[in-house]
């Protein structure tokens, strides 16, 4: 029996706020875009927050920090330099410890330049970098940066639990099906989840099957769309998705 428990809190329009609970019913809060649903959830489930982790600076991931810290004095928050809040700034490719739990801080530029992901085996909190069957838009970074970031996450163990920050799975699968209608794994998975309100978390091994943005190294896909390398195909997929 695992000593940690994962909680998911729907927020705003399609965001998810994640909680990771230890055996003492203490939780780490990830990307609170608003405070009220978190406060209500903590109260209802008798949980105590011990830290906030932030992946990037967008308001739908950080706007709840101030109210949470007012409600829970001395609650520390951690995030990358790009976040303009009075938080503890963390450095990429380092780690942060909470008791026995150690998070690797993985730099994943692309969606924003300072975006990070947090990995404490087997949990991956990846913000707006990796979605189920998709990836984040490029607001600040380059296609090459995002592809490198996705490949770094793809290299994590297959049983990694992917805790993405938005419910975009069905839309992403519909997009993929327009490009590869012959891919029965994608088609069948779309049918499997189409009536599910919450489709997360996912896993790395599952994303390797259903996520075209993690499959740009496949030669058969490059040939299908007349491209010669992984980056060209990724640019094509991302550009097509931007207008889908």
C-alpha positions, 0 to 999 in steps of 0.5 A: 500500500502506497504511503502517498495519495493523489487528489484532483480538484477541478478548478476554473473552466478546465484546470486541475489542482493536484494534491499529494497526501502523505501518511500524516494527511498533510498535502502538497498543493500543485498549481492552485489557480484559485484558492476557494476549491482548495480550502473547501477540499482541505476542510472537507477531507481534514487535510493540512497543507505543507507546501505549494509547488508552482510550475509556471507564471500563468494566472490560472496556476498561481492566482490562489497562492495569496489567499491560501497563504492568508488562510494558512499562515507560514505555508511556503510556496516554491516556483521558478524565477519567472513567477512574480510573487513573494515565493521561494525561487527554485533552480532547474535540475535541482531537487526539493525535499518534504520529509521523505518525499524528494521532487526533482525539478525538471526544466521544461521550457516551451509553453513558457521559458521558465516552466518546470515540472516536478517529479517524485517517483512515480508522480509527475506534475507537468503543468502545461507542458505535457497533456494527455494526448497533447502538449501545451501551446508555445507562448514563449519558447520555441518548437525545439525547446518544447520538443526537448522538454517533451522528450525529457518527460517521455524518458521517465519510467513507463509507470510514471503517473502524469498529472497534467493541469488541464482537461483537454484529453478528448479534444486532443484525441479528436485532433489526433484522429483527424491526422491518423484515423487508421490508428486504432489505439487512439480511436479506441481510447477516444471511445473509452474516455469520451463520457468521462468527466475526468480523464487524468491522471495518465501514465507515460506508457499510455502517452507513448501510445496515444500522444502524437507529440511524443511520437514524432521520432517514428519514421512511419509518421514522418514519411506519412506527412512527408517530413524528414526529422522529428522536429519538422513533424513536431512543428507540423503537429503543433501548428495544426493543433493551434488552429484545430 
